[in-house]
Structures are given as C-alpha cells and as structure tokens.
C-alpha cells in the first residue's frame, strides 16, 4: 500500500501500544495491531476468562475458561506474530500503578467496560501527554474517539463528570450483542494505526456513534477545554454507574433463591413481580407479573399489599431500586428483593433457565 510504504511499516514496528482491558474491545484491538506489525503491545488486565465472555471475547475458547486474560491473549498473539513483543501485566489499572505502567508506551487504548477506569485512562493520558483511543459499547450501540491527540480535546472535554449511581444501567445487566465490541475494537485498531503512521484523519475532537440495529452512524464535534488539562496527579476513581447496595434492615427485606424455592414448594401464596424489560421476560422468567421499572409508578395499583411480594430482575439491582422506591414513596411493607435475581435462580436452583 503506497500510503504505508516501508516507512509506515517501520513506524508500526517501532510503536509501543498499551491496551487496557483484554475483553470484548481489547481482543480485536490486540489481534489486528499484532497482525499489522506493531512492535510492542502491553496488555493490562487482572481478570480471568469466564464462560460468559466467549461470545464476544474472540481470542479465547472453552479451554481457556479460568485462565488469565492477559497471559492467554499474549500466548495467542505470539502464535499470530512471533516478532511482536507482548508485555503481560496481570493487574488492574489503578491510580497507584497507572502512571508507571503507561509511561512506557506511546499510545493508550481504553478497552474497559466501566467509568472508573475510563476516567483513569483519560487522566493518565493527559498527565503523560499521550494519545488515548477509547471506545464504549452498550447493547447495540457504540462510541469511539481519539483523545489528547496533538492538542486535541480529552475525554473530560466531552464528559466532564461520570454519571451518578443508578443513572446508567450496570454493564452486566444491560448486556451487549457479541459482534458490537468486534466492530468497535476493529475501529479502535484502525485509529491506532492512523495515529502511529500519520495517515488519514484520526477521530480527534470527534465522537463517532454507531447503531448496529439500523446500521447507521453519526459524528459530533467537541472542543478542547483547557481546564481539563491542568491536572498534575491522579485523583479518586472510586465511583460506579451501578446501583449502590441498599441496607435492607430494618426497612428493606431480601430473600434468597433457596428461601423462595422452599416457600414455593410449600405452595405458599407469593406474588412474583418481574421488573425487567419485556425482551428479558421472553428469554426466561419465574412467572408472576411483569412490570418494567419504567412503568412501576403508573402500574403501582397492580401490586398487592396483602400478600408477600418478591421483586426480581436479572441480578437483583433494579429490583432493589424498586423495593426502595415503593417502600419510601407508597408505604409498602410486604416487599422482598430476590437476592441475585433470576441469574442466581438459574445457577443455584434451575439450570434449565438460560443464563444471559
């Protein structure tokens, strides 16, 4: 390719790229950068491979379950390109180690699935003055941009602060179609190659938004805010978009899947309230009444007050919100949150119910 030539390939060979997260996004990033001839890849991930990862983390297979993601990814990449130096860092990126680890690389790739690490990657890239290629995924939609590139804006210029607890669904509850991280991760690798070789126009100051359901994309522009570049040290990143755990004593009550099973086996009268979405109910359910979280207030009159009501969702987070809301706003005293949700039921009680 004339756009690359020998000089472009030499730039790739000399480049050092840190990939934070060897999951759904990190796998295609690593595969394509190794195949392109990037000289050094650092893989930062302290997690192990779970069976639920396999539909989207395409570097791994069934035999890899339980193994280190970083070490396993490195082994597979060496089989693809033995001339690529792969540095395995089997730990989670943190404020204590981020600057030391990332200082050794030219470009940072954010392949994580949480806001805490996303903001940490951004702030480290600003302090170290290194470009950051970041993507995020949600159900069927993805976003991609290149931050802190040649005086361009940072992630905080677009999203100054993370969402508060409960403002966004948890990553584990929302789910993602398996091909989405493959598409976004491949696009991330493309942006990294453009930054390394200097060809094309990297997505600096632009956010690409992609919808796989309609197969449409759009791009918005955003500007650099100098206030976001004054930091000289990393801060506190102990925040989450997930619903915080509630104290169920004495006001809120929980019930385990084993306790619920025992009551159902005794034919006790229990009203089951499913607060997931309709498509989740179609995948699997425990029976009972379906009222999604968004319709709880409008359909509160359909919830009995004279029977024990067990509220459940996928993992027990949305249902905890509903129990708290109905208790505080409507005075219900007969609500029980199903601990672990239908996921715990499928794993501990009935294996015929699909885990999703």
C-alpha positions in Angstrom: 0.0 0.0 0.0 1.6 3.3 -1.1 0.0 5.1 1.9 2.2 3.0 4.2 5.3 2.1 2.4 8.4 0.9 4.2 8.4 4.0 6.4 4.9 3.3 7.6 5.7 -0.3 8.4 8.8 0.8 10.3 6.7 3.2 12.4 4.4 0.3 13.3 7.4 -1.9 14.2 8.8 0.8 16.5 5.5 1.7 18.2 4.6 0.7 21.7 0.9 0.5 22.4 -0.7 -0.2 25.8 -4.1 -1.9 25.7 -6.1 -1.6 28.9 -8.5 -4.5 29.1 -8.3 -7.7 27.1 -12.0 -8.2 26.9 -14.6 -7.6 24.2 -12.9 -4.5 22.8 -9.3 -5.4 23.7 -9.4 -8.8 21.9 -9.9 -7.4 18.3 -7.7 -4.4 19.1 -4.8 -6.7 20.1 -5.4 -9.2 17.2 -5.3 -6.5 14.5 -2.5 -4.5 16.0 -0.3 -7.6 16.2 -1.3 -8.6 12.7 -0.4 -5.1 11.5 3.1 -5.4 12.8 3.0 -3.2 15.9 6.3 -3.9 17.6 5.3 -3.9 21.3 1.9 -4.5 22.9 1.3 -4.1 26.6 -1.8 -6.0 27.9 -3.1 -4.7 31.2 -5.8 -6.9 32.7 -6.1 -8.6 36.0 -9.2 -10.6 35.2 -9.7 -14.3 34.3 -11.7 -15.7 31.4 -15.3 -16.6 32.2 -17.6 -18.8 30.0 -19.9 -15.8 29.6 -17.1 -13.9 27.9 -16.7 -16.2 25.0 -19.5 -14.8 22.7 -17.6 -11.5 22.4 -14.0 -12.0 23.5 -12.9 -13.8 20.4 -9.3 -14.6 21.4 -10.5 -17.2 23.9 -12.2 -20.6 23.7 -13.8 -23.0 26.1 -10.4 -24.5 27.1 -9.3 -21.1 28.3 -12.0 -20.6 30.9 -10.4 -19.8 34.3 -7.1 -18.7 32.8 -5.6 -15.2 32.9 -6.9 -13.0 30.1 -3.6 -11.1 29.7 -1.4 -14.2 29.7 -3.7 -16.2 27.4 -4.1 -13.3 25.0 -0.3 -12.9 24.9 0.2 -16.6 24.1 -2.3 -16.4 21.2 -0.8 -13.2 19.8 2.7 -14.7 19.7 1.3 -17.5 17.6 -0.1 -14.9 15.2 3.0 -12.7 15.1 6.1 -14.1 16.8 8.0 -10.9 16.1 5.7 -8.8 18.3 6.9 -8.2 21.8 4.0 -8.7 24.2 4.2 -7.4 27.8 1.8 -9.1 30.2 0.6 -7.1 33.1 -1.8 -9.2 35.2 -3.2 -6.5 37.3 -6.0 -3.9 37.2 -5.1 -0.4 36.3 -5.3 1.8 39.4 -4.3 5.3 40.5 -1.3 3.7 42.2 0.2 2.0 39.1 -1.3 3.8 36.1 1.4 6.4 35.5 4.2 4.0 36.0 2.8 1.4 33.6 1.6 3.7 30.9 4.7 5.8 30.8 6.5 3.1 28.8 4.1 3.3 25.9 3.4 5.8 23.0 -0.4 5.3 22.8 -3.0 4.2 25.3 -6.0 2.1 24.2 -9.0 2.0 26.5 -10.9 -1.3 26.1 -12.5 -1.2 29.5 -16.2 -1.5 30.5 -16.5 0.9 33.4 -16.4 4.6 34.0 -13.8 4.4 36.8 -11.1 3.0 34.6 -12.2 5.1 31.6 -11.6 8.4 33.5 -8.4 7.0 35.0 -7.1 6.2 31.5 -8.0 9.7 30.4 -6.4 11.5 33.3 -3.2 9.4 32.9 -3.0 10.2 29.2 -3.3 13.9 30.0 -0.6 13.8 32.6 1.7 11.7 30.4 0.7 13.7 27.3 -0.1 10.5 25.3 -2.9 10.0 22.8 -5.8 7.9 24.1 -8.0 5.8 21.7 -11.2 5.0 23.6 -14.4 3.2 22.7 -17.6 2.2 24.7 -20.4 -0.2 23.9 -24.0 -0.6 25.1 -26.4 -3.2 23.8 -26.4 -2.5 20.0 -24.6 0.9 20.1 -21.0 2.0 20.3 -19.0 5.2 20.5 -15.4 5.9 19.5 -13.0 8.8 19.7 -9.3 9.7 19.9 -8.4 12.0 22.9 -5.5 14.1 23.8 -4.0 13.9 20.3 -1.8 16.8 19.1 -3.5 19.4 21.3 -7.0 17.9 20.8 -9.7 17.6 23.5 -9.7 14.9 26.2 -12.5 12.6 27.3 -13.4 15.1 30.1 -13.9 17.8 27.5 -16.8 15.7 26.2 -17.9 14.1 29.5 -16.6 16.3 32.4 -18.0 14.1 35.2 -19.1 10.4 35.4 -22.8 9.6 35.8 -24.0 9.2 39.3 -25.0 5.9 40.9 -28.2 4.5 39.2 -28.1 7.0 36.3 -26.8 4.3 34.0 -27.7 0.6 33.9 -24.9 -1.7 35.1 -22.8 -3.1 32.3 -23.5 -6.6 33.4 -27.3 -6.0 33.4 -27.5 -4.1 30.1 -25.8 -6.7 28.0 -24.2 -6.3 24.6 -24.6 -8.1 21.3 -21.5 -10.1 20.7 -20.4 -8.5 17.3 -20.6 -5.0 18.7 -17.2 -5.0 20.5 -15.7 -6.7 17.5 -16.8 -3.8 15.3 -15.7 -1.1 17.7 -12.5 -2.8 18.6 -11.5 -3.1 15.0 -12.3 0.6 14.5 -10.1 1.3 17.5 -7.2 -0.6 16.0 -7.7 1.4 12.8 -7.4 4.7 14.7 -4.2 3.5 16.4 -2.7 2.6 13.1 -3.6 6.1 11.7 -2.1 7.8 14.8 1.1 5.7 14.5 1.7 6.1 10.8 0.3 9.6 10.4 -2.0 8.7 7.6 -5.7 9.7 7.3 -7.6 11.8 9.8 -7.8 10.4 13.3 -11.1 11.0 15.2 -9.7 13.8 17.4 -12.3 16.2 18.5 -15.0 14.0 17.0 -17.2 11.3 18.5 -18.3 8.5 16.2 -21.7 7.0 17.2 -22.7 3.7 15.6 -26.0 1.8 15.8 -25.8 -1.8 14.6 -29.6 -2.3 14.6 -30.1 0.3 11.9 -26.5 0.2 10.7 -26.3 3.9 10.8 -23.6 6.2 12.2 -23.2 9.9 13.0 -20.4 12.1 14.2 -20.4 15.0 16.6 -17.6 17.5 17.2 -16.5 18.8 20.5 -13.8 21.3 21.6 -10.9 21.3 23.9 -11.4 22.8 27.4 -8.1 24.0 28.9 -9.4 23.5 32.4 -9.3 19.7 31.8 -5.5 19.8 31.2 -4.4 21.4 34.4 -4.2 18.2 36.4 -0.8 17.0 37.6 -1.8 14.0 39.6 -4.4 11.3 39.6 -7.4 11.6 41.9 -10.1 9.3 43.3 -11.8 6.9 40.8 -13.9 5.0 43.3 -17.2 5.6 41.6 -19.6 3.4 39.6 -22.7 3.8 37.4 -24.2 0.8 39.1 -26.9 1.0 41.7 -25.4 1.1 45.2 -26.1 -1.7 47.6 -29.0 -1.0 49.9 -29.2 -1.7 53.6 -32.3 -3.8 53.8 -32.6 -3.7 57.6 -34.9 -2.8 59.0 -36.8 -1.0 56.2 -36.0 -3.2 53.2 -36.0 -7.0 53.1 -34.3 -9.6 50.9 -35.0 -13.2 50.2 -32.5 -15.8 48.8 -33.4 -18.1 45.9 -33.2 -21.1 48.3 -35.7 -19.4 50.7 -38.1 -18.6 47.8 -37.8 -22.1 46.4 -38.8 -23.6 49.8 -41.8 -21.3 50.0 -43.0 -22.1 46.5 -42.5 -25.8 47.2 -44.9 -25.4 50.2 -47.4 -23.7 47.9 -47.3 -20.5 50.0 -49.1 -17.6 48.4 -46.5 -15.3 47.0 -46.8 -12.6 44.4 -43.8 -12.5 42.0 -43.0 -9.2 40.4 -40.6 -9.1 37.5 -39.3 -5.6 36.8 -37.1 -6.4 33.8 -37.8 -5.5 30.2 -40.2 -7.4 28.0 -37.5 -8.9 25.9 -35.8 -10.2 29.0 -39.0 -11.8 30.2 -39.3 -13.6 26.9 -35.8 -15.1 27.3 -36.7 -16.6 30.7 -38.9 -15.8 33.7 -40.0 -17.2 37.0 -43.7 -16.3 36.3 -45.7 -13.7 38.0 -46.5 -10.1 37.0 -44.2 -8.2 34.5 -44.0 -4.5 35.2 -40.7 -3.0 33.9 -39.0 -0.4 36.1 -40.1 2.4 33.8 -43.8 1.6 34.4 -43.8 0.8 38.1 -45.2 4.2 39.2 -48.0 4.0 36.6 -49.0 0.4 37.5 -48.5 0.5 41.2 -52.2 -0.3 41.8 -51.5 -3.8 40.3 -49.2 -4.7 43.2 -51.0 -6.3 46.1 -50.4 -5.1 49.7 -52.0 -8.2 51.4 -49.5 -10.8 50.1 -45.7 -11.2 50.3 -44.3 -9.7 47.1 -41.0 -10.9 45.8 -39.5 -8.4 43.4 -36.8 -9.8 41.0 -34.7 -8.7 38.0 -31.6 -10.1 36.3 -29.1 -9.6 39.1 -31.1 -8.0 41.9 -30.0 -4.4 41.3 -33.1 -2.9 39.6 -35.4 -4.8 41.9 -33.6 -3.3 44.9 -34.3 0.1 43.5 -38.0 -0.8 43.1 -38.2 -2.2 46.6 -36.7 1.0 48.0 -38.9 3.3 45.8 -42.2 1.5 46.6 -41.4 1.3 50.3 -40.5 5.0 50.6 -43.0 6.5 48.2 -46.1 4.3 48.6 -45.6 2.7 52.1 -45.4 -0.9 51.0 -44.3 -3.2 53.9 -44.6 -6.6 52.2 -41.8 -6.4 49.6 -38.8 -8.7 49.3 -35.9 -8.3 46.9 -34.7 -11.5 45.4 -31.0 -11.6 46.1 -29.0 -12.3 43.0 -32.1 -12.2 40.8 -33.1 -14.7 38.1 -29.4 -15.2 37.4 -28.9 -16.7 40.9 -32.0 -18.8 40.4 -30.7 -20.2 37.2 -27.3 -21.0 38.7 -28.4 -22.4 42.0 -31.9 -23.7 41.6 -32.9 -24.5 38.0 -30.1 -24.9 35.4 -32.7 -25.3 32.6 -33.3 -21.5 32.8 -30.8 -19.9 30.4 -28.1 -17.6 31.8 -27.9 -14.4 29.8 
